């Protein structure tokens, strides 16, 4: 007897695993929510988008944790995150509000956990209310 390949309409859709799950563990006391965003995972706390988690095959330059911030905070954040930089996929070389903690950096996990600490402390430099 042939097997049916139809999906059960009541089954939950399959989602890709969330990259860098340690981020959600670190933010757990804040009850973060996640939503898919452009093949990545957006992390919200309250009404604000805080981070985007990106781990795509062949997407190494922009894989890592994206910080939702504004240009006015780049200098002070760079003091805390020396490997932070603008996201290459956005803006065609222009500086955007989004900044990345690159996954290939030697301090990636440490820097990411520090960003989670800043979010938990309600640091106003990280997080934006979406338009």
N, C-alpha and C positions, 0 to 999 in steps of 0.2 A: 504494500500500500504506500502510495506517495505521501510524503510529508508536506503539509501546507506551510508555506513561507509567509503567510499573512501574519501581520502583527496583531496581537491581542489589543483591541481598542480600549480596554480598561487598564492595560499595563502602563506604567509611568514611562515617559520617553527616556531613552538612554542618554545620559550626559557624560561628557568627558570627565575624567577625574580632575579635581581642582588642584592646580599646581601649588607648590609651596604651602601645604596645609598647615605647617607650623605657624603661619600667619594667623589663621583662624583660631588656632589654639591659644595664641598669645592675646588675641582680641576677645576671646570667649566671654570674659566678664562684662563686655559692652554689648553683647548680643548682636554681633554683626550679621548682616544679610548679604547674600551673594546673588548676582544676576549675570547671565551671559552677556558679553559685550564684545562684538567684533572678533569672535573666536577666542576671547580671553574671559577672565572672571573679574567682574567689578565687585568691590567690597564696600558696603555702606554701613555707617553707624548713624543711627537716627535718620535725619533727612539728608545727610551729607555723603557724597561719594568720597572715599578716603584713598583707596588704592585700586589698581588694576593688576592682576596677577597674569603674567604672560609667559608661556612656555610652548613655543611652536617649533616644530622640526624645521630646520633651515632658517630660523628667525633669530639666530644667536645675538646679533647686535642689539636688538630691542627686547630680548628675553630678560625677565627679572620682575621687579616690583616697581610699578609706576606710582609716583606720588602725585596726588591731586593738590596742586598748589598754584601760586601766582608768581609772576616774574619779580614782584617786589620782595619775595621771600627767598629767592634763589641764593643770594650771597650768604645770608645767615644759615641757611640749610647746608650749603656747601661747606661751611665751617664745621658742621657736625658730620657730614657725609662727603669726605673728599673725593670719592669715586662717582658721586652723583653727576649726571649730565642730562642734556636734553635728549629727547627721544628722536632717533633718526628718521623713523617712519612718518613722523608728523612734521608738517611745515616746510618740507624741502629745504632744510638747512636753517630755517628760521627758529628762533627761540620761542618755545611755547610755555604755557603754564605748567604743563606736565613735565615731570622730571623722572628719571629712572635710576634705580639702584640696580646696576647690571648684574645678572646672574653669574657672569664669568669673573666678577671681582673677587679677590681673595677674602674680602671682608663682607661678602654678600649677606650671610646669615646674621652676623653680628649687627650690621647696619640695618637690616630689615627688622630685627627685634628691637633695635633702638627706635626706629620709626613707629613701631607698635607702642612702645612706651610713651612716645610723644603724643600719639593719638589718644591713649588712655588718660594722659594728663590734660587732654583737651587743648593741646597746643594749636593756636589759631593759624599757624603756617601750613598745616596739612588739613585738607578737606574743603570741599566746595558743595554748595547746594546746586544740583543740576538745574539748568534753565528749563 
